[in-house]
Amino acid sequence: MAKRKDEKYKNLLLSLVFDGIGMLSFTVPFIGEFSDVIWAPLAGWLMTRLYKGKVGKAAGVFTFLEELIPGMDVVPSFTIMWIYTYFLSDKKTKKTIIDV
């Protein structure tokens, strides 16, 4: 149980950091948006590593597109995914071999 709690807060910290990095392009008007060409694929890939399964892949695609579209950097996609994963998804219906 303690390991699960540690992972939960580690993922929160990483999500906040990654969302912060994504918002950095607002610090340099016009030029900053070009940095999204590099950050968008990296952010999409990081999302799939941080959150596994089909939901993580879908979130990775969303994050990639959100980072590419100018002005959408304010959407904290990593933090939204963290909230979904730890508070909104129905964990009770997802059985693993250990749960059975």
Secondary structure in CASP SS format (residue, H / E / C, confidence):
PFRMAT SS
TARGET T0000
AUTHOR 0000-0000-0000
METHOD secondary structure of the structure
MODEL  1
M C 1.00
A H 1.00
K H 1.00
R H 1.00
K H 1.00
D H 1.00
E H 1.00
K H 1.00
Y H 1.00
K H 1.00
N H 1.00
L H 1.00
L H 1.00
L H 1.00
S H 1.00
L H 1.00
V H 1.00
F H 1.00
D H 1.00
G H 1.00
I H 1.00
G H 1.00
M H 1.00
L H 1.00
S H 1.00
F H 1.00
T H 1.00
V C 1.00
P C 1.00
F C 1.00
I H 1.00
G H 1.00
E H 1.00
F H 1.00
S H 1.00
D H 1.00
V H 1.00
I H 1.00
W H 1.00
A H 1.00
P H 1.00
L H 1.00
A H 1.00
G H 1.00
W H 1.00
L H 1.00
M H 1.00
T H 1.00
R H 1.00
L H 1.00
Y C 1.00
K C 1.00
G H 1.00
K H 1.00
V H 1.00
G H 1.00
K H 1.00
A H 1.00
A H 1.00
G H 1.00
V H 1.00
F H 1.00
T H 1.00
F H 1.00
L H 1.00
E H 1.00
E H 1.00
L H 1.00
I C 1.00
P C 1.00
G C 1.00
M H 1.00
D H 1.00
V H 1.00
V C 1.00
P C 1.00
S H 1.00
F H 1.00
T H 1.00
I H 1.00
M H 1.00
W H 1.00
I H 1.00
Y H 1.00
T H 1.00
Y H 1.00
F H 1.00
L H 1.00
S C 1.00
D C 1.00
K H 1.00
K H 1.00
T H 1.00
K C 1.00
K C 1.00
T C 1.00
I C 1.00
I C 1.00
D C 1.00
V C 1.00
END
